[in-house]
Amino acid sequence: MLHRQLQNALEEIFGEKFVTSALKDCKIAHDVLYGRPNEFKQAILKFGKLNYREEHTGYVENLDNDLKIALICSLLHNDTRELVSELGLNYL
């Protein structure tokens, strides 16, 4: 149930189509985690500190699509969450 609530919240922030598409493109998320770990760290830390939906929506507007995909997959996709853990990129 918690997973579904998180997915619903992310769909409101990023849009349902984008979240669905992102979960199919987890390879992009993995590429970001390997190639841009510092940018991912900054994005996930900032995203986690925001409190209101409007703040989240405004913040993600300025992220490139690959970083958005990495953010979504790190929160919803099991293999990507495991990779985040393996790489020591757990920041939330």
Secondary structure, DSSP 8 states (H G I E B T S, - for coil): -HHHHHHHHHHHHH-HHHHHHHHH-HHHHHHHHHH-HHHHHHHHHHHHH--SHHHHHHHHTTS-HHHHHHHHHHHH-HHHHHHHHHTT----
